[in-house]
Amino acid sequence: MKNILIIGANSAIAMACARRWALQGPNFFLLARDTQRLQQSADDLRGRGAKQVGTHALDVLDFGQHAQALEAARSALSTIDVVVLAHGTLPDQSACEQDVALAMQEFSANGMSVIALLTRLAPMFEQQGSGCIAVISSVAGDRGRPSNYLYGSAKAAVSTFCEGLRARLYRKGVHVLLIKPGFVATPMTAGLNLPAALTSSPEKVANDICNAVEKRSNTLYTAWFWRYIMLIIRHIPAFVFKKIRL
Ligand SMILES: NC(=O)c1ccc[n+]([C@@H]2O[C@H](COP(=O)([O-])OP(=O)(O)OC[C@H]3O[C@@H](n4cnc5c(N)ncnc54)[C@H](OP(=O)(O)O)[C@@H]3O)[C@@H](O)[C@H]2O)c1
């Protein structure tokens, strides 16, 4: 891998992936909204062996900036071997139930912005006829739970979109990797009381993601046991599931 684009590059999971890839000396282009942290991330990757690291500010909720940001990435990298879409927020579900504008903003941050970016990235990848599009969705998209169904429904939209996009781009030599992490200890989940036995570090998740990119896996559950947890959860009948406070 020579040229890597990361959207939402300040994410703990994305940076853990980037640090692993940096050892191979690739070129990076990083998009994120906090420009000060973006520069720190870029310096960190240069220090670990990255060849060139370009940066560009992007608030993904500013849909009008998407085209320009992706164009900046394309002109810096020319061919993009891997793009990782990593941005996301963990909405306050009860606040979203009281505030339509907030609910739509959170749905946009986790769902629509990803779909908009993928819609622009797809023809770029089609044109180059190679590369891997790696999208971080979530196990939360596998079934709607009362505690986080706004977030879960946005991730479900992303997951379904990626399944279709993968089939569309398959014959063009472009791969789409759908990543479904379970609990990960990152700033997004800081303050939540996550069960230690089910919670991974960003480094462990990054290890799984880098391997999945290498192997051209279709859907990655990370940690691995989430595939089976979600298999069970998906198969609980609705008349039982609606009575469980999850
Ligand atoms: N942690 C988990 O348990 C878990 C589980 C399943 C899936 N995921 C997914 O994994 C991905 C990475 O999250 P993480 O765990 O690494 O958390 P994180 O460190 O908090 O990263 C999330 C990143 O998204 C960025 N972001 C949020 N809104 C944005 C916007 N409007 N424009 C640009 N960037 C924006 C944040 O930027 P700022 O730093 O500027 O706020 C932050 O860098 C997300 O898609 C998340 O949904 C996480």
Ligand as a Chemical Component Dictionary entry (heavy atoms), coordinates in Angstrom:
data_LIG
# 
_chem_comp.id                   LIG 
_chem_comp.type                 NON-POLYMER 
_chem_comp.pdbx_formal_charge   0 
_chem_comp.three_letter_code    LIG 
# 
loop_
_chem_comp_atom.comp_id 
_chem_comp_atom.atom_id 
_chem_comp_atom.alt_atom_id 
_chem_comp_atom.type_symbol 
_chem_comp_atom.charge 
_chem_comp_atom.model_Cartn_x 
_chem_comp_atom.model_Cartn_y 
_chem_comp_atom.model_Cartn_z 
_chem_comp_atom.pdbx_ordinal 
LIG N1  N1  N 0  -15.619 3.096  20.028 1  
LIG C1  C1  C 0  -16.539 2.164  19.816 2  
LIG O1  O1  O 0  -16.950 1.421  20.743 3  
LIG C2  C2  C 0  -17.079 1.960  18.439 4  
LIG C3  C3  C 0  -17.908 0.833  18.211 5  
LIG C4  C4  C 0  -18.435 0.620  16.948 6  
LIG C5  C5  C 0  -18.147 1.512  15.939 7  
LIG N2  N2  N 1  -17.361 2.603  16.171 8  
LIG C6  C6  C 0  -17.105 3.518  15.069 9  
LIG O2  O2  O 0  -15.723 3.642  14.892 10 
LIG C7  C7  C 0  -15.450 4.895  14.224 11 
LIG C8  C8  C 0  -14.294 5.579  14.914 12 
LIG O3  O3  O 0  -14.684 5.965  16.220 13 
LIG P1  P1  P 0  -13.680 5.899  17.462 14 
LIG O4  O4  O 0  -14.174 4.839  18.352 15 
LIG O5  O5  O -1 -12.270 5.869  16.974 16 
LIG O6  O6  O 0  -14.007 7.258  18.223 17 
LIG P2  P2  P 0  -13.271 8.663  18.246 18 
LIG O7  O7  O 0  -11.846 8.518  18.610 19 
LIG O8  O8  O 0  -14.145 9.533  19.095 20 
LIG O9  O9  O 0  -13.336 9.129  16.720 21 
LIG C9  C9  C 0  -14.477 9.666  16.112 22 
LIG C10 C10 C 0  -13.985 10.731 15.174 23 
LIG O10 O10 O 0  -15.071 11.209 14.379 24 
LIG C11 C11 C 0  -14.825 12.572 14.164 25 
LIG N3  N3  N 0  -16.016 13.336 13.801 26 
LIG C12 C12 C 0  -17.197 13.371 14.447 27 
LIG N4  N4  N 0  -18.015 14.236 13.820 28 
LIG C13 C13 C 0  -17.327 14.757 12.788 29 
LIG C14 C14 C 0  -17.606 15.730 11.800 30 
LIG N5  N5  N 0  -18.795 16.353 11.758 31 
LIG N6  N6  N 0  -16.668 16.009 10.868 32 
LIG C15 C15 C 0  -15.465 15.399 10.917 33 
LIG N7  N7  N 0  -15.110 14.491 11.843 34 
LIG C16 C16 C 0  -16.037 14.179 12.765 35 
LIG C17 C17 C 0  -14.313 13.078 15.516 36 
LIG O11 O11 O 0  -13.648 14.276 15.307 37 
LIG P3  P3  P 0  -13.352 15.284 16.530 38 
LIG O12 O12 O 0  -12.143 14.693 17.190 39 
LIG O13 O13 O 0  -13.114 16.592 15.834 40 
LIG O14 O14 O 0  -14.576 15.259 17.412 41 
LIG C18 C18 C 0  -13.405 11.939 15.941 42 
LIG O15 O15 O 0  -12.080 12.143 15.523 43 
LIG C19 C19 C 0  -16.777 5.669  14.246 44 
LIG O16 O16 O 0  -17.396 5.560  12.995 45 
LIG C20 C20 C 0  -17.586 4.931  15.291 46 
LIG O17 O17 O 0  -18.978 5.072  15.068 47 
LIG C21 C21 C 0  -16.813 2.838  17.403 48 
# 
loop_
_chem_comp_bond.comp_id 
_chem_comp_bond.atom_id_1 
_chem_comp_bond.atom_id_2 
_chem_comp_bond.value_order 
_chem_comp_bond.pdbx_ordinal 
LIG N1  C1  SING 1  
LIG C1  O1  DOUB 2  
LIG C1  C2  SING 3  
LIG C2  C3  SING 4  
LIG C2  C21 DOUB 5  
LIG C3  C4  DOUB 6  
LIG C4  C5  SING 7  
LIG C5  N2  DOUB 8  
LIG N2  C6  SING 9  
LIG N2  C21 SING 10 
LIG C6  O2  SING 11 
LIG C6  C20 SING 12 
LIG O2  C7  SING 13 
LIG C7  C8  SING 14 
LIG C7  C19 SING 15 
LIG C8  O3  SING 16 
LIG O3  P1  SING 17 
LIG P1  O4  DOUB 18 
LIG P1  O5  SING 19 
LIG P1  O6  SING 20 
LIG O6  P2  SING 21 
LIG P2  O7  DOUB 22 
LIG P2  O8  SING 23 
LIG P2  O9  SING 24 
LIG O9  C9  SING 25 
LIG C9  C10 SING 26 
LIG C10 O10 SING 27 
LIG C10 C18 SING 28 
LIG O10 C11 SING 29 
LIG C11 N3  SING 30 
LIG C11 C17 SING 31 
LIG N3  C12 SING 32 
LIG N3  C16 SING 33 
LIG C12 N4  DOUB 34 
LIG N4  C13 SING 35 
LIG C13 C14 SING 36 
LIG C13 C16 DOUB 37 
LIG C14 N5  SING 38 
LIG C14 N6  DOUB 39 
LIG N6  C15 SING 40 
LIG C15 N7  DOUB 41 
LIG N7  C16 SING 42 
LIG C17 O11 SING 43 
LIG C17 C18 SING 44 
LIG O11 P3  SING 45 
LIG P3  O12 DOUB 46 
LIG P3  O13 SING 47 
LIG P3  O14 SING 48 
LIG C18 O15 SING 49 
LIG C19 O16 SING 50 
LIG C19 C20 SING 51 
LIG C20 O17 SING 52 
# 
